[in-house]
Amino acid sequence: MEVNSEGVFIVKGEKKLRCGFTTGSCSAAAAKAALIMLITGSDIHNVSIMPPKGIAYNAEIMDIERKKEGDSVTCAVIKDGGDDPDVTSGSRIMATVEFTQEPGIVIDGGEGVGRVTKPGMDQPVGEAAINSVPRKMISQCVTEVLEEYGLSDRGVKVTISVPGGQELALKTFNPKLGIMGGISILGTTGIVEPMSDAALLDTIRTEIRVRKAEGRDMLLAAPGNYGMTFLHEVYGIDESLAVMSSNFIYDTIRIAAEEGFSRILFAGHIGKLVKVAGGIKNTHSMYGDHRMEILTKLSEECMEREVFLSVKDRIMNCVMTDEAVGIINETGRGSAVFKKMADNIRDYLEKWSEDALKAEVIVFSNENTELVSTDKAHSWIKEV
């Protein structure tokens, strides 16, 4: 990734694409600016924060509003998604900050920010759909400002709002996921990295070639940041040693075979890899979901009929796979179901390579908890 006076860029294939900043970064920047203005009484028009990716975000501050009583300040940051197609680009991400009687930092959603109505999401039912990493970023920015001005004992409430967010949410999967009333405030790195299919596949091939040039016969792969984090935190593996396939599972397998690998070890969250157990080659939601249908079918194959019928509808009505995992485990047949799932994933990976590759799989669920692995996965991972 390259940073210069024009912004943040990432080179994919032969293209140089401009990165953007997530709604989480925008929210944190707006909250920081609003709190500084609440404390000092003076307007500011730029603020800098450091997202988890480690690339500074210098945000322009707009639409500054103060209550006449002077007990709250609201301001906005314009979301810029860079060269990534994003329905939220150009939206105003607003933060209202006020002091509270009780110590601590309270974060909530206002107009245009969705609210969670079904279990299994990043936040509990009833909470604003502001995910964990954005909440952490907002809290960190608020804490830093309070410490800078010697006000660490003060309580602060931050309310994030997105005018027009309710209409924007209709263009997303939020209504299907049970997030109602607006968009979600998202982002795990704080940076929006633009993606195009051709550019991503070029990048995947390049990374695979680098691994092959290192003399490896086994490729370590993960669908995304969650898989990379899992490998690092659970197995201590340097994230640079794994290739990120994104949603292109089938293409990654084909490229690995073409580049001469004989083995591949895939590690990923059940929410992605369960789709592969059903033969889905690209795990992007635009090609269909089918996660619950696949888990239901696997359960039917591994449970007595009466037990299966008692949980069938509950599984099908789940929003997230981690919720379904809990229901399946309640039956006492979880080990059988997830072993069948992992074996199916492995079989499809090998089939897609036209038997040029031997494959092993590690699947994890919520909070980096390993759910299941195929027979040789643990011995293979020790080789990395």
C-alpha positions in Angstrom: 0.0 0.0 0.0 1.3 3.4 -1.0 0.6 6.7 0.7 1.3 10.1 -0.9 0.0 13.7 -0.9 -3.0 12.6 -3.0 -4.2 9.9 -0.6 -3.8 6.2 0.0 -3.4 3.8 -2.9 -3.2 0.1 -3.4 -1.7 -1.5 -6.5 -3.6 -4.5 -7.8 -2.3 -6.0 -11.0 -1.4 -3.1 -13.2 -4.0 -0.8 -11.6 -3.4 1.9 -9.0 -6.6 2.2 -7.0 -7.4 4.9 -4.4 -8.4 3.6 -1.0 -11.0 5.2 1.2 -11.9 5.2 4.9 -14.7 3.2 6.5 -17.8 4.5 8.2 -16.1 3.4 11.4 -13.2 5.7 10.7 -15.5 8.6 9.8 -17.5 8.1 13.0 -14.4 8.1 15.1 -13.0 11.2 13.4 -16.3 13.1 13.8 -16.6 12.1 17.5 -13.0 13.3 18.2 -13.7 16.6 16.5 -17.0 17.2 18.2 -15.5 16.5 21.7 -12.6 18.9 21.1 -15.0 21.6 20.1 -17.3 20.8 23.1 -14.3 21.2 25.5 -12.6 24.2 23.9 -15.6 26.1 22.6 -13.8 26.7 19.3 -14.6 25.3 15.9 -12.1 23.1 14.1 -12.2 22.0 10.5 -9.7 19.1 10.4 -8.9 16.3 12.7 -6.5 13.3 12.4 -7.0 9.8 13.8 -5.0 6.5 13.4 -7.2 3.6 12.2 -6.2 0.0 13.1 -4.5 -0.4 9.7 -1.9 2.2 10.8 -2.5 4.8 8.1 -3.4 8.2 9.4 -6.8 9.6 8.4 -6.9 13.4 8.1 -10.6 14.2 8.0 -12.4 17.4 7.0 -15.0 18.5 9.5 -18.3 19.9 8.3 -21.8 20.9 9.4 -20.8 22.0 12.9 -23.8 22.6 15.2 -24.0 23.6 18.8 -26.9 23.6 21.1 -27.7 27.0 22.5 -27.1 25.7 26.0 -23.6 24.7 24.9 -24.0 21.2 26.3 -23.5 19.3 23.0 -21.7 19.6 19.6 -22.6 17.9 16.4 -20.4 17.6 13.3 -20.0 15.5 10.2 -17.4 13.8 8.0 -18.1 12.9 4.4 -17.6 9.2 3.7 -15.2 8.7 0.8 -14.9 5.0 -0.2 -12.1 5.7 -2.7 -12.3 3.6 -5.9 -14.4 1.0 -4.2 -18.1 0.9 -5.2 -19.9 1.6 -2.0 -23.4 2.8 -1.4 -22.3 4.9 1.6 -19.7 7.0 -0.3 -20.7 10.6 -0.2 -22.9 10.2 2.9 -22.6 12.4 5.9 -21.4 10.4 9.0 -22.3 12.6 11.9 -21.4 12.5 15.6 -23.1 14.3 18.5 -21.1 14.5 21.7 -22.3 15.5 25.1 -21.1 15.1 28.7 -23.0 12.8 31.0 -23.4 12.6 34.8 -22.0 9.1 35.1 -18.4 8.3 34.2 -17.6 6.2 31.1 -18.2 6.4 27.4 -21.6 5.5 25.9 -22.0 5.0 22.2 -25.4 4.8 20.5 -26.9 5.3 17.0 -29.3 8.0 15.9 -31.0 8.7 12.6 -30.0 6.5 9.8 -28.0 4.0 11.9 -29.6 0.6 12.0 -30.6 -1.3 15.1 -30.1 -5.0 15.7 -33.4 -7.0 16.0 -32.1 -10.6 15.6 -29.5 -12.5 17.6 -26.2 -13.6 16.1 -24.9 -10.3 15.0 -21.8 -8.4 16.1 -23.9 -6.5 18.6 -26.7 -7.7 20.9 -30.4 -7.3 20.1 -31.5 -3.8 20.7 -28.1 -2.2 20.2 -27.2 0.2 17.4 -25.5 -1.6 14.5 -22.1 0.0 15.3 -19.7 -2.9 15.2 -17.0 -3.7 17.7 -14.0 -2.2 15.9 -15.7 1.1 15.2 -16.8 1.3 18.8 -13.3 0.7 19.9 -12.0 3.4 17.6 -14.6 5.9 18.9 -13.8 5.0 22.5 -10.1 5.4 21.9 -10.4 8.8 20.3 -12.7 10.0 23.1 -10.4 8.7 25.8 -7.3 10.4 24.2 -9.1 13.8 24.0 -10.3 13.5 27.6 -6.8 12.7 28.8 -5.3 15.5 26.7 -7.5 18.1 28.4 -7.3 16.6 31.9 -10.9 15.4 31.9 -10.5 11.6 32.3 -13.1 11.5 35.0 -15.9 12.9 32.8 -18.6 10.8 31.2 -19.3 11.2 27.5 -22.1 10.1 25.2 -21.5 9.8 21.5 -24.4 9.4 19.1 -23.6 8.5 15.5 -26.2 9.3 12.8 -26.3 9.1 9.0 -28.9 11.3 7.3 -30.5 9.2 4.5 -29.2 6.0 6.1 -32.6 4.3 6.2 -32.9 4.6 2.4 -29.3 3.5 1.8 -29.9 0.4 4.0 -32.5 -0.8 1.5 -29.6 -1.3 -1.0 -27.7 -3.6 1.5 -28.4 -6.9 3.2 -29.3 -5.2 6.5 -33.1 -5.7 6.3 -32.5 -9.4 5.6 -30.1 -9.6 8.5 -32.6 -8.0 10.9 -30.8 -4.7 11.1 -33.6 -2.2 10.8 -33.8 1.5 10.4 -30.5 2.3 8.7 -27.0 1.3 7.8 -24.3 -0.4 9.9 -21.2 1.4 11.0 -18.5 -1.1 9.9 -14.8 -1.7 9.3 -12.1 -4.0 10.7 -9.0 -2.0 9.5 -10.5 1.5 9.1 -9.4 1.4 5.5 -11.6 0.7 2.4 -9.4 -1.2 -0.1 -11.0 -1.1 -3.6 -11.7 -4.4 -5.1 -12.3 -5.5 -8.7 -12.5 -9.1 -9.8 -9.6 -8.9 -12.3 -7.4 -6.9 -10.0 -8.0 -9.2 -7.1 -7.3 -12.4 -9.1 -4.1 -10.8 -10.4 -3.1 -10.1 -6.8 -4.0 -13.7 -5.7 -1.9 -15.2 -8.6 1.0 -12.9 -7.8 1.0 -13.9 -4.1 0.7 -17.6 -5.0 3.7 -17.2 -7.3 5.7 -15.6 -4.5 4.9 -18.5 -2.1 6.0 -21.0 -4.8 9.2 -19.1 -5.5 10.0 -19.6 -1.8 10.2 -23.3 -2.5 6.9 -24.3 -0.8 4.8 -27.2 -2.0 1.9 -26.4 0.4 -0.1 -23.2 0.1 -1.8 -21.6 3.2 -4.9 -19.7 2.3 -7.7 -17.8 4.1 -10.8 -16.0 2.7 -10.2 -12.7 4.5 -9.0 -10.7 7.5 -10.8 -12.9 10.0 -9.0 -16.0 8.7 -5.7 -14.2 8.8 -6.3 -13.0 12.3 -7.3 -16.5 13.4 -4.1 -18.0 12.0 -2.0 -15.4 13.7 -3.7 -15.3 17.1 -4.3 -19.1 17.4 -1.3 -20.6 15.6 1.2 -17.7 15.8 1.6 -17.6 12.0 2.8 -14.5 10.3 -0.1 -13.2 8.2 2.3 -12.6 5.3 2.7 -16.4 4.9 -1.0 -16.9 3.9 -2.7 -15.9 0.7 -6.0 -14.1 1.0 -8.4 -15.5 -1.4 -11.3 -13.1 -0.7 -14.5 -14.7 -2.1 -12.6 -16.4 -4.9 -12.2 -19.9 -3.4 -12.5 -21.8 -6.7 -10.2 -19.4 -8.5 -7.6 -19.7 -5.8 -7.7 -23.4 -6.0 -7.3 -23.4 -9.8 -4.4 -20.9 -9.7 -2.6 -22.8 -7.0 -2.8 -26.0 -9.1 -1.7 -24.1 -12.2 1.3 -22.7 -10.4 2.5 -26.1 -9.3 1.4 -26.5 -5.7 0.6 -30.0 -4.6 -1.2 -29.2 -1.3 -3.4 -26.4 0.1 -4.5 -25.7 3.6 -7.6 -23.5 3.9 -8.5 -21.8 7.2 -11.7 -19.7 7.5 -14.8 -18.7 9.4 -17.8 -21.1 9.0 -19.8 -18.2 7.5 -17.6 -18.3 4.4 -16.5 -21.9 4.2 -19.9 -23.5 4.8 -20.8 -22.3 1.4 -18.0 -24.3 -0.1 -19.4 -27.4 1.6 -22.4 -26.9 -0.7 -20.3 -26.6 -3.8 -20.5 -22.8 -4.1 -17.4 -21.5 -5.9 -17.6 -17.8 -5.1 -18.7 -17.0 -1.6 -19.8 -13.4 -2.2 -23.4 -12.8 -1.2 -24.3 -11.6 -4.7 -24.1 -15.2 -5.9 -26.5 -16.3 -3.2 -26.4 -17.1 0.5 -27.6 -20.7 1.1 -25.6 -21.0 4.4 -28.6 -22.1 6.4 -29.8 -24.4 3.7 -26.5 -26.2 3.6 -26.3 -26.5 7.4 -29.8 -27.8 7.4 -29.0 -30.4 4.8 -25.8 -31.5 6.7 -27.9 -31.8 9.9 -30.5 -33.9 8.2 -27.7 -36.3 7.0 -26.2 -36.6 10.5 -29.2 -36.6 12.9 -32.0 -38.9 13.7 -35.1 -37.7 11.9 -37.0 -36.8 15.1 -34.0 -34.7 16.4 -33.5 -33.1 13.0 -37.2 -32.1 12.7 -37.0 -30.5 16.2 -34.3 -28.0 15.1 -34.8 -27.7 11.3 -36.9 -24.5 11.4 -34.7 -22.9 14.1 -31.6 -23.5 11.9 -33.3 -22.2 8.8 -34.4 -19.0 10.6 -31.0 -18.2 11.9 -29.4 -14.9 10.7 -25.7 -15.8 11.4 -23.9 -19.1 11.3 -22.6 -18.8 14.8 -26.2 -18.8 16.0 -26.8 -22.0 14.0 -23.7 -23.6 15.4 -25.2 -23.2 18.9 -28.5 -24.8 17.9 -26.7 -27.8 16.2 -24.5 -28.4 19.2 -27.6 -28.5 21.4 -28.6 -31.8 19.7 -25.3 -33.5 20.7 -24.6 -34.1 17.0 -22.5 -31.1 16.3 -19.3 -33.1 15.9 -20.8 -35.3 13.2 -22.4 -32.4 11.4 -19.3 -30.2 11.3 -17.0 -33.2 10.4 -19.3 -33.8 7.5 -19.1 -30.2 6.5 -15.3 -30.1 6.7 -15.0 -33.3 4.7 -17.3 -31.8 2.0 -15.2 -28.6 1.9 -12.0 -30.7 1.4 -13.7 -32.8 -1.3 -14.8 -29.8 -3.3 -11.4 -28.2 -3.1 -9.7 -31.3 -4.4 -12.3 -31.8 -7.1 -11.9 -28.2 -8.3 -8.2 -28.7 -8.7 -8.9 -31.8 -10.8 -7.1 -33.8 -8.2 -3.9 -31.8 -8.7 -4.0 -30.7 -5.0 -4.5 -32.5 -1.7 -6.5 -30.2 0.6 -7.0 -29.9 4.4 -9.3 -27.5 6.1 -9.6 -25.7 9.5 -13.0 -24.0 10.2 -13.5 -21.6 13.2 -16.6 -19.9 14.6 -17.1 -16.9 16.8 -14.2 -15.3 18.7 -11.5 -17.5 17.0 -12.9 -20.7 18.4 -11.8 -23.7 16.2 -14.9 -25.6 15.3 -13.5 -28.5 13.2 -10.5 -29.5 11.1 -9.8 -32.3 8.7 -7.5 -35.2 9.4 -4.1 -33.8 8.6 -4.7 -30.1 9.0 -2.9 -29.8 12.3 0.2 -31.6 11.1 0.3 -29.6 8.0 0.0 -26.3 9.8 3.1 -27.1 11.8 5.1 -27.1 8.5 4.3 -23.4 8.0 
